[in-house]
């Protein structure tokens, strides 16, 4: 009788574990993608700013070179 009760309890516990839904992690995924894409946008903005500054520096250097000749 005791063995039968333990078996029933184990079966009930296994059924409970199998019926539970997986953890809800949608917001963690959304947050992760937000951080990743935010970082990429920041990096691209930094590259664009550096490129513009480089072009301005190049124009100034070309103007100085032209004035020296």
C-alpha positions as CSV (number, residue, x, y, z in Angstrom):
1,X,0.0,0.0,0.0
2,X,2.8,2.4,0.9
3,X,4.6,1.7,-2.4
4,X,1.4,2.3,-4.3
5,X,1.0,5.8,-2.7
6,X,4.6,6.8,-3.5
7,X,4.0,5.7,-7.1
8,X,0.9,7.8,-7.4
9,X,2.6,10.8,-5.9
10,X,5.5,10.5,-8.3
11,X,3.2,10.2,-11.2
12,X,1.3,13.3,-10.1
13,X,4.6,15.2,-9.7
14,X,5.8,14.3,-13.1
15,X,2.4,15.3,-14.6
16,X,2.6,18.7,-12.9
17,X,6.1,19.3,-14.2
18,X,5.2,18.4,-17.7
19,X,2.1,20.6,-17.7
20,X,3.8,23.8,-16.7
21,X,4.5,26.4,-19.4
22,X,8.0,27.5,-20.1
23,X,9.2,30.7,-18.4
24,X,8.0,33.9,-20.0
25,X,11.2,35.6,-21.3
26,X,9.8,37.8,-24.1
27,X,10.7,41.1,-22.4
28,X,14.3,39.9,-21.8
29,X,14.6,39.2,-25.6
30,X,13.1,42.6,-26.5
31,X,15.5,44.3,-24.0
32,X,18.5,42.4,-25.4
33,X,17.6,43.4,-29.0
34,X,17.1,47.0,-27.9
35,X,20.5,47.1,-26.3
36,X,22.2,45.5,-29.4
37,X,20.5,47.7,-32.0
38,X,21.0,50.8,-29.8
39,X,24.7,50.1,-29.6
40,X,24.9,49.5,-33.3
41,X,23.1,52.8,-34.0
42,X,25.4,54.7,-31.6
43,X,28.5,53.1,-33.3
44,X,27.2,54.0,-36.8
45,X,26.6,57.6,-35.6
46,X,30.1,57.8,-34.2
47,X,31.6,56.5,-37.5
48,X,29.6,59.1,-39.5
49,X,30.7,61.9,-37.2
50,X,34.3,60.8,-37.5
51,X,34.0,60.5,-41.3
52,X,32.7,64.1,-41.5
53,X,35.4,65.4,-39.3
54,X,38.0,63.6,-41.4
55,X,36.6,65.2,-44.6
56,X,36.7,68.7,-42.9
57,X,40.3,68.1,-41.8
58,X,41.2,66.9,-45.4
59,X,39.7,70.1,-46.9
60,X,41.6,72.3,-44.4
61,X,44.9,70.5,-45.2
62,X,44.3,70.8,-49.0
63,X,43.6,74.5,-48.6
64,X,46.8,75.0,-46.6
65,X,48.7,73.1,-49.2
66,X,47.2,75.2,-51.9
67,X,48.1,78.4,-50.1
68,X,51.7,77.4,-49.6
69,X,52.3,76.9,-53.4
